[in-house]
């Protein structure tokens, strides 16, 4: 009997995949996790899915995942019945031979990558025995690109069925500090908004997406097949020095350069627009719309030209004209009358655009040539090599050429090579309803030049990535990586030289510190260097021929194999159990969507990207810093004696005097007094409490636990202490008859020793660090291993270091931490109920504070705490106050006599 194929679309980035589902009862995705870690803009993402075959016969389970084009897959493995099957990265020719041998044995249904607008697809399958399980794990790496002042990490979710254990965890760590972080994307509808929580603490940020099974069915883009949409994490970093951020580790460095507060450079821009017959219909209409928007955005100090072409050249003006109001209106009239007709003479059009720019030199300005075409050269000079040569001679490295290829009929490699030869880039414009926005979006990226002729200099550096850049645009970033000669940090001196308007500027700071990240991140900085080097060598290889081309290809292959990157010159051979067919992962080049080089079928589905979600702050965390009580007192010194940071909105302006370590709780701060929310309508009050412990190594210090109250609108969170091993009301949800209480332990530096969940009147779940006890009516069960179970409407997932509890639209995660051999619990409200009648420590919304320069009315001082809402908890500074001041009510209101 022919084996049934079960299709499971796992999780990737961006677009959705159309596929036919089998009977849901045949299989079960019982766990679906994605973990993305971003450090210095370099993202490493691990996708892991566990699937069970419910049938009484073997099934072929299929795994699909979509990743961004910029990413390199670096690891794939499968876990089947205790065996680990690792994929192997090999040179393409070696992999092709293995694939061909498999095809000759009739195993032609292999793995193929396909290209959509912004993604590639990985696909493989494996046979799973009856009632057995398989775990798929894929890792990929990418450098996030800064565009229009933002970095974007996009995550798409379409598991093809609601998943009980579904979670997305994103951790961002930036050494210079995170300026802002926002969550956008289609998975932010009202039904899912409270499944997203965000924590932002100076240099780090965490985003969690934990939708319940019910939510996965009821959101705007959901149904019986589960979710279908994406999360987009958008952020930027602080920029304290003009030279930028430099990190080094174990002989490697990476330099991020994006100076702020630079004056814009007036630009000279010529738009060269294809109006040949193939542009008929929606293409030419969208081009006209985009041009009208772009012309409106020109600054008056800019000069511009506009020409169209088919088999001939048509000028708006034969020379560049200042972008004053009258000239812009005239150009818009010309743009409205662009009509499709004739052939495609790209050669003459590019040469005429270059002539116009060369004839209009302006000191202190930046010149740009932008070509938009949808076809191949079929009039005038049609030999692409001659066109490339003519363009290079005409432009002569004096300005960049940007080529926009409209649709899939265009020879994209021809445009890409012409752009790279002339210090520009090529971009595909997709035939879709938003094509005009794609055109306008590209222009916005290059609309504001800030520097030209940028040269990055590294004395004491070697094996550098690209160091010369024709222009630097507002909102972008230049990234250079390399090796430090002999790992001698003392002689390593970075410098940047560029032209700003009409003057030469040098970015070089004698007091700049090149930060060493230590041994933990040694491979990280090295992998950033390898990633950038391979990316740039692939571009260089496109421009070469003969022996030089082969030399560069050899270098790319060696680096790809060393760092396990799947690139256009390597493939991953998927290792499977004996008797299984061979799969080979190939990374295609742009434009290979419909003709992959390895037979076996291609999947190139395209659907619109979902829209952006709203954001909310949140997260229960906490834990006092594992320093001594005296250490926290030392951290309570006045700001005037501490290194000041750059002013931030709503930062506390401190004036504290601490006479001795015994009186630090009596120290006062001037600027704060509590106000009610009605007196501060524009300040976010959605802050959550985070239990934390006061470590104390002195015999005199009483037992206490510290709670952290995070807030978006303050530079530091607030914190307060609770003395003794009391029992606290964590959450009370009267609508669902849900109560969660916790008992603090009696160990210094401890946490919660027990948490009890009550649902209705007859269901009780008791959680400690060793097991979970469930009393459902008269039935008592105990769970000590990793397990998934339900009791009524309550669902519990027990993992190695956390317990996930969900009831309807409420989700609490109980983390298990270990310190000095002692285990303790920390509850985190991952999903707050939509109803507003929820009370308890986890759902607390405290008073808002405003900055004042008056006599103090609240006693507080600076302290620190460990945020145990995070799996790997960081230490945070906080403003220590009395519990009553923070809660705006008595602490007794949160104490219960019985769990």
N, C-alpha and C positions, 0 to 999 in steps of 0.2 A: 504493500500500500504506500502510495506516495506520501511523504511527510508533509504535514500542514505547516505553513509558514506563519508565524505570529509576528506582526509588525508592531514595533514599539518605537515611537519617535521620542527619543530622549531630548536633551535639553541643550540648547546652544545659544547663539546670539542672533538677534535681529528677527528675520522673517519666519513665517510659519510654513509648515510642510503639509501638502495635501496628500493623504494616504487613506487606504481602506482598513478599517479596524476589524479584527476577528471578534468572536464572541468573548465578551469580557470574562465570562466564567472560566475560560481556558487558561488564563494567566493572571498574574497579580504583580504589579510593581509595588512592593511593600515598603520600599525606601527609596527616596529620590533627593539627593543632596548636591548642592554646588557650593564650593568654597573658593572665593577669590581673594587673594592677598596682593595688595598694591604697595610697593615700596619704591619711593623715588620715581613714580610714574611707570614703573615696570610691573606688569600684572602677571601673576601666575595663577591659573584657574584650574581647579580639579573638579571634574564632573563624575559623580559616582551614583550608580543605580543598581539596586538589588531586585532581581526578578525571580519569581517562583513559577514553575510549571505545575498547574493544578491537575493536569490531565493524567489519565492512566496509561499514556503512551508518550514516547519521546516527542519533543517539539523543537523546531528550529526557531530560536528566539533572535530577532533582528534588532540591531542597535544602530540608531542614527543620531548624529549630533552635528550642529552647525556652529562654526566658529568664525571670527572676523578674518577678513583677507590678510590683515597685517600679522596675524598670529602664526607661530610655528608650533605644530604639535611636537611634544618632546617625550611623551610616554603614553603607552596604551597597554592595559593588562586586563586579563579576565581571571576570576577566581571560581573554580568549579570543583566541588567535592574535595576541598582541601588542597587542590593543586593550583599553582599560579602559572599563567601563560602570558609571558611578556612579549610584546611586539618588538621587532628588531629593525632599526634604521639601517638601510643599506644604500649603496650607490644605485642610481636608477637602472643602469644596465644590468647589474646583478639581480635586482628585484624583478626586472622585466623578464629575465631568463627563467626565474623561478615561476613567475606568473604564466609564461608561455607553456612551460612544462605542465602546469596544472590544467590549462585550457586543453592541451592535447589529450589529457585524461578525461575530458568531458566536464571539467569543473569550471565552467565559464562564468558562473554567477558570482563574480568577484566583487571587490570593493572599488568604487570609483568616486572621485571628488568632483563636485560641480560648483560653478560660480553663479551666484545671484547678484543682486545689486551690491551687497556689502558682506557677503558670506561665502563660505565654502562648506561642503558637506562631507562628513565622514560616515561610512556605513560598513558594517560587518555583521556576521551572524554566527551562531554556534548552536549545536544540538544539545538540548538539556533533557536528561532522563526524566521519567515520570516522577512527579512529586519531589523533584530536586530544584536547586536554586543556582543562579549564576549572578556574579557581581561584575559589572563593567566599570572600568575606571580610566578616564582620559584626562591627560594634562596638556595644557597649551600655554604659551607665553607670548606676551605682546608688549610693546612700548606704547603707552597712551600718548597721542599727539595733541598738543595744545592748539585749539582753533577758536578764534574770537574770544580769547580769554578764559577758555574752559577746557578741562579734560573730561572725556566721557568714557565710562565703562558700561557697555550694554550687555544685558543678560536676557535671553529669551527662554520662556518656559512653555512647553507644550507636551506634557507627559502622556497625553492620549487617554488618560483616565484619572479620576480623583485618586490621590495618593495619601494614605494615612500619615506616613512619616515623610512629609515634604518640608524642606527648609533650604533657604538661601542665606549664606553668611558671607559678608564682604568686610574686609578689614583694610583700611588705608593708613599708611604710616609715612608721613612726610617730615623730614628733619627741620625744615624751615617753618613748619606750622601750616595748618589748613585754614585758608581765608574764609571759605564758605563751602557748604556741601548741600546739594539738593537732590531729590529723587523725582524722576520723571518717568514717562513710559505708560503703556496701556494698562498695566496691572495696578492701576491706582484708582479704579472706580470706587464709588462709595462703599460697595460691598467688600472691597479688599483694602481700603485705605488703612483700616486699623490693624491689618496684618503686617504692616511695615513699621518698624521702629528704627530710630536713628540716634546714635550717640556721637557727639563731637567734643573732644577734649584736647584743644590746642593742636598738638602734632599728630593726633590719631583720630580716626573716626571709624564707627562700625555701623553697618546697615544689616538689618535682619528682615527676612520675609518669610513668615510662618503662617500661611493660610490653612484653615481647617478644611476638612473634606467638604463640609457644607458650603463654605465660601468658594471652593474650587468649582462648584456647580452653578452658583447663582450670580457671579459677577457679570459685567457687560459682555466680556469676551469668553464666557464660560458656558458649559453645558454638561450633559451626561458624560462627555468625553474629557471633561476637566478643563484646565486653563489653556489659553492661547494668547500670549502677549509678551511684552518685555518690560524689564526694569532698566532705567538709564540712570546711573549714578554720575552726577555732574559736580565737579569741584574745581577749585584753584588753590594755589599755595600763596603764602606770604612771600614778599620779595624785599628783603631788608638791605641788600647791597647791590650796587650797580653791576658788579662783576658776576653776580649770580651765585648759585649753589654748587659746590664741588665736594664730592665724596670720594674717598679712596679706600681700598681694601686689598691687602696682600699683593701689592704691586700694580693694581689697576685703579683707574679713576673714571668718573663720569662727571661732566660739567653741564649744568642746565643754565642757559643764558637767556634772560628775557627782561632787560632793564625797563623800568617804568619811568614815567614823568619825562619822556623825551618829546621834543617838538616834532610834529608831523612834517614830512618833506613834501612840498608840492610835486605833483606827478604830471607826466606827459603820457597819455595813453591813447593808443589807436586800436579801435575795434574792427576786426576783419570778419565779416559775416557772410556765410555761404547762403546764396539764394537760388541755388540750382533747382532743377525740377524735382529732385528727390526730397526737397524740404517742403513739399506741398502739404497742405492740410494743417494738422495740429502743430507740427514742428514749427512752421513759419509763424503761426499765430502766437505760440508760446515764446518764440524768440522776440517778437515785437513787444510783447508784454514785459519780458525781462529787460529789454533795452530801455524801455520808457522808465522803469524803476531805477535802473543803473544811472541813466542820464540825470535823473532827479537828485541822485546822491552825490554827484560831482561837486567838489568844493570850488568856489569862485577863483581860487588861486591855481587850480588845475588847468591844463591845456589838453585838448582832446581832438581826435580825428575819427571819422566813421566812414568806412568803405564797405560796399557789398560786391559780391562777385558771383558769376556763373561761368560762362566761357569768356566773359569780358569783365572789366573793372569799372565800378561806378562810385564816384566820390560825392560825399556831402559837401566837403571843401577839399581843395588840393593841398592844403597845409593845416597845421594844427592851429586851433582857435581857443582863446580863453573861454572858460566855462562860466560866462556871466549868464544872467537870466535870459537875455534876448537870444544868445547863441544856442543855449540849451533848448529853448522852445523851437528854434529852427531845426535843430537836429532831431527833435522828437517828431516833427512833421515829416522829415525824411524817413524816420524809422517806421512811422505808421503806413507809409506807402511802399514798404519792401514787399515784393511779389516774387513767387517762385517761377523760375524759367531757366532753360538752357542747361549747359554742361557744368563741369567743375574744374576750374583752372586755379588750383591751390598755389602753384609755383609763383605765378605773376601776382597773386593777391598778397602773399607773404612778402615778396620783394617790394611791392608798393608800400605796404605798411612800414617796412624797415626804412625805406627811402624817406617817408614822411617824418619819422622819428629822427633819423640822422640829419635831416635838414632843419631841425628845430632844437639845437642844443641850448639848454638853459642851465646856468650855474646854480647849484643848490637845489636841483630837482632830480627826480627819479623817473626813468622812462620804462614803459611796459607795453608789450605787444600781445594782444589776445586774439587768437584765431578760433572761430566756431565753424565746424563743418560736419556733415553727416555722411560723406561719401568718399570715394577714392578719386585721385586725380585722373581725369579722362579727357582733359583738354589742355592744349599748350604742352608744356613739359610734363610727361607722365612717368618718366623713370624716377623711382623714389630716391635712388642714390644721388642722382643729379639734383633733385629738389633739396635733399639734405645738404649737399655741398653748396648750392647757391644760397640757402638760408644762412649757413655758417659764415660765408664770406660777407654777406650783406649785414649781418648783425655784429659780427666780429667781437663778441663778448662784451658789447657795450650796454646791453639791456636783456632781460629775460623774455623768452617766448613761451606763452602758456597756450596749450592746445586743448580745446574742448571737443570731444568726439560725441556727436549726437546719435544715439541708437547703436545697434549691433551690426549695421551694414558697413560702418566705417572700418578702415584698416587701423586698428588702435595701435598696433606695434609701430606702424609708420609714424603716427603722431607722437607716440611716447619717445621714440628715438630722436625725433626732431626737437622736442622740448628739452630732453636731457642734454643734447648737444649744445643747446643755447641757454643753459642755466635756469630752465623752467621745469614745469611738470605738466603731465597730461592728465585729464580727468574725463571719465565717461559721463555723459548726461543721458540718463535713462528715459526712454519714451514712456512717460507716465503723466498723470494729471498734474504732478508737481514739478514738471520739467522747468518751468519758468522760475520756480523757487530754487531749484538746483543751480541754475545759471546765476541768479542774483546772489545766492549763498557763496558761490565761488568768487564772484567779484568782491564781496565784502571781505573775504580773506586777504585780498591784495590791495584793498582800496586805500589803506593808510600806511605807506612806507615810513619807517622811522630812521633806518640806517641803510646805507649802501656800501658796497665793497667791504664787507665784514671779514676780517682775518683773525682767526683764533690762534694764539701763539702759546706754546707750552715748552718752556725751557726745562730740560730734564724729562721730557716725555718722548715716547716712541710708539710705533705701531698705531698711529692715530687714525680715527675715522675722519670724515670730511671736515676740513678746517677753513675753507673759503666759501663764502656765501655772497651772492650778488646783492641780495636785499634782505632786510629784516622788517617784518610787518607787525603792526600793532595787533596784539592778541595771540601772536605765535610764540615759538620758542626754538632756540638753536640748542641741539644736544650733541656734545662731542665726548667720545670715550677713547681711552688709550691705556698704555702701560707706562709706569713710572720707572725710568732707567735705574736699574740696581735697587729698586724699591727705596730710593733715597728721597724721603719726603722733604728734607731740609733744603735740597737744591731744586725742588720742583716749583717753578714759578709760572703761573698762568697770567695771560694778558690778552686783551681784545682791542684791536685797532679797527676803526671804521670811519665813515664820513657821515656827518649829521648836517643836513642842509649844505652849507658851503665850507664847513670847517672839519678838520680832522679831530677825532676824539679818541682818547685812550682810556680803557677801563682796566685799572690796575690798582689794587689796594695792598699796601705793604703789610697791613694788619689782618689781611684775609686769612682765616683759618681753614686749612684743608682737613675736613673732619674724617677721622678713621672710624670705620664702622665696626671694627673688631672682627674676630674670627667667625662669628655667627653668620655674617653677611659676605664672607669672602667670595663664595661662588656667585652670589647675586651680582656684584659689580662686574665680575668677570663675564657673566652671562649677558649682561647689558652690552658690554663691549663686543662680545661674539655676535649677538643679535644685530647690532648696528652695522658691524663689519660685513656680515653676510648680506644684509639688505642692500648696502651700498655697492658691494662687489657684484651683486646681481644686476644692478643698474649699469655698472661699468661694463660688464660682460656684453650687455646689449649693444654697446657702442663699438665694440672691437671686432676684429676678424683675424683669421689665421692663427699663427703661433701665440700671439698676445691673448687672443680669446681663450685658447686652450689652457694657457697658463693661469688665467683668472678662474676658469671653471675648475681647475684642479684645486686651487686655493679654497674656493667655495665648498667643494666636496669634502676636503679635509676638515674644515671647520664644522661643517654640518654633521659629519660622522662623529667628531670629537665631542660635540655638545648635544648630540642626539636630536638635531632639528630636522623635521621633514620640510624640505625646500623643493623648488623646481628641479633640483639636481639629485635629490634623494627620494626614497620611498620607504614606507614602513611595511614590512612583511608581518602580518598578524599570525602569531603562533597559536595553533589550536590542538586539541586532543587528536591522537592518531585516527586516521580515516576521514578527517574533516577536510573540506576543500580549502584551498589557499586563497587568502585575500591580500591585496597589495594596495596600500594607500599612496596615491600620487597627488602632489600639490600642483595644480595647473597654473598657467599664467593667465593674466587678464585676457578675456576673449575666447577661452577654450571651453566655454560653458556647454556648447552644443556638439563639440567634437573632442572628447577626451582621448588621450593617446593610447590608453589600454582598453581593449574591448571588454564588454561585460555589462554595458548599459549605463546610461547616465540619468541623473535626476536633476532637472533644472526647473524647479517650481518657483514662482514669484508671486508674492502677495504683499499688500501694503503694510508698511510698518505702523504699529499701533501708536496712539497718542500718549501724552505725558500724564503721570499721576500726580496727585497732591502729596504733601509730606506732613509728617507729624513727628514731634520729638518723643522720646520715651526711653524706657529701659530701667528695670530695677537692677541695681548692681551693688557694689560696695565692698568695703574691707579697709581697715586702717593700714597704713604703711607698716611693713614689718620691721620698723625701726623701734628704738626704745622710746619710752614715754618722754625721756629727757630730749631725745632727738626731735620729737614733735614740738617741744617747747622752743628749741633753737630755731625751728622753722616759723615760729610765731614772732619773729623780730619785725621791726617796722620796715615798711617799704623803703623808707629813706636810706636804710642800711643794706638794702638788697639791690641787685642789678635791675634797673627799670627796663621794661619792654616797651615797644612802640605803642602809643596810645590806641586803644580800641574803644569803640562805642560802648558806653555803659560800664567801662572799666572802673573798679573801685579806686578812688583817690584816697589812699590810706594815710592816717596820722596816728600811729600807735606808739605807746610807750610801754615797755615791758620791764619793770624794775627787777624782777627776779623770776626764777622758774616756778615758784610756788604761786605766783599771782597772775599767771598768763591768762587764765579764764576771766580775770577782771579787767584786762586791757580793753580800751575803748577805741572805736573807730568813728571818725567824725561824719562821714558823708551819708550815712544811711538812717532812714526811718521807715517803718512799714506803712504802706498805704493800701487801701482796699482796691480790688479790681475796678470798681466804679470810678476811682480817681485816676486810674491809669489805663484807659481803654485801648491804647495802642501797644501794650506790652503783652507778650505771650505768657500765659499762666499755666500752660500744660507741662508742668514739671513733675517728675516722679522721684520717689524716695529710694535710696539705696543703702541697705544695712551694711555697716562696717564695724570693725572691731578696733578697740583701742589697745595696742600692745603696751605692756607695762612690765618692765623687768625689775621694778623697785618693789620692795615689800609694802610700802606705804600706799601705793596707788590702788584704788578700789577697782573691782571688776566692772567693766563697762563695755558697751558695744557702740560703734559709731555708725550713723546713718548719713548717706549722701543724698542731697536733693539737687538734681541736675536742672539746668535752665538754659534755654537758647539765648536769652537776652542779658546774661551776665558773663563776665570774663572768667569768673570762678564759680563753681557750685557752692552751695551752702551745706554745712554739716552740723550735726548735733549728736550728743551722747545719750545713751540709755543705760542706766546703772542696773546691775544685777542680772540674774537669769530669769527674766520675766517672760510671760506669755503675751504675744501681740496679735491683734486682729489685723491680718494682712489684706484680706479682701472679703467684702460682703456684697453679694449681688442678689437683692431680694426678688427680682423678677424671675430669676432662674432657681431660686432657693439654693444658692451656692454660697458657701462660707469657706475661707481658707485662714487657718490660724497657725502660728509658729511659736515654738518654745526655744528661747536662746539658751545656749549651753553655759556651763559654769567654769569653763576653761578660758584663761586669759588668751587673747588672740583667736578665740574660737568663733563660732557663728551660731546658726540654728542647728540644734541636735534633732529636732523632730518637727515635721509639718503635717497637719491633718486637714483633709479636704472633706467637707460635708455637702452632699447633694440630696435635695429633698429631705425626708426624715429618716430614711432607712438605708442610705448608702454612705459609707464612710471609708476613706482611703487614708491610711497612715504611712508616711514616708520617713524613713531614717536613712542613715548612710549605708546600711547593709541590705535592707530589703523593703518591699512594699507590702503592706497588709491591707486586704480589701474585705470589708464586712458588708455584704449585700443582703439585707434582711437577716436571716438566721445562718446564711452561708459565709464561711470564713475561708479565704485563700491567701497564700503567701507567694510572692514573686521575688526571687533573688538574682536571677540571671537577666541577660538582655532579652526583652520580650515586648510584645505588643498585645494589649488586651483591652476589652471594653466592658463596662458595667453600666447598663442603662444608657443614658445619653453621654456618659463620660468616657473619654478615650485616653489611655495611658500608654506612652511609649517609653520603655526603659532602655537607655543606652549605657555605654560604659561610664560616662562622667556626667550624665544629665538625665533627668526625668521630665518628659514632655506631657503635660496634662491639658486636654482640650474639652470644653463644654460649650457647644454652640459657637458663639462669636467671641468666646473668652479663651485665652491660651496662656498658661503659666508654665515656664520652664524652671525647674529646680536644678541648679548646678551643684555638682559635688566637687569641692576643693580639698586639697590635701596640703597641710602645712606642718612641718616638724613631725610627720608621721600621724597627725590627727586629721580625721575627716570632718568636714562640716558642710552644711547646706546653705545655699543662697537662692532665694526665689526671685525670679525675674518675670515681670508682666510683659510678655512679648506681644500680646494682643488685648487691648482694652475694650470692654463691652461698649456698644454704641449707646446704650441707655445712660442717662446722666445721674441715676440714683445709686451708683456704686460707691461704696465707702471702704476705708481701710488704708493701711500704710502704702500699699502698692498703687492705689488709685488716687493718692492725695494730691490736691492742687493747693499749694500754700499761697500766702500773700505775696504780692509783687513788691519789689523794693525799688525806690528811685534814688538817684544820686543827689546828695545835698552837700552844701558847704556851710553847715550850721552846727550848733552844739549837738553832740551825739545823744541818741536816745536808745541805742541798743549796744550792749556789751558784746564784742566779738574780737577775734584775732585770727591770724593766718595760721593754718595747720595743714596737714595732708592726710590722705586716705588712699587705700587700695580699692579700685573699682572692681568688685567681685561679680558684677554683672557680665563681665567679659571672661571667656574661657581662659585666656592668658592675661591675667588682670594687671593693668597699669597703675602706677601711683599718681594721684592727682592732688594738686593744691586745692584747698577749700577754705571758706570763711566759717570758723567755728563759732556757733551761737548756742544759746539755750534752746531746748526743745520747744518751749512755749513760743519763743520769738519766731522760730521757723514755721511751726505748725499753725500759729495763730489760734491755738486752743490748748487745753490741758493735755498733757501726755496720758493722763488716766483715761481719756476718751478712747485710746487705742490699746488699752490693756484689758485682757480677758482673764477670768479666773479658771476656766476650763478650756482645754483644747477641743 
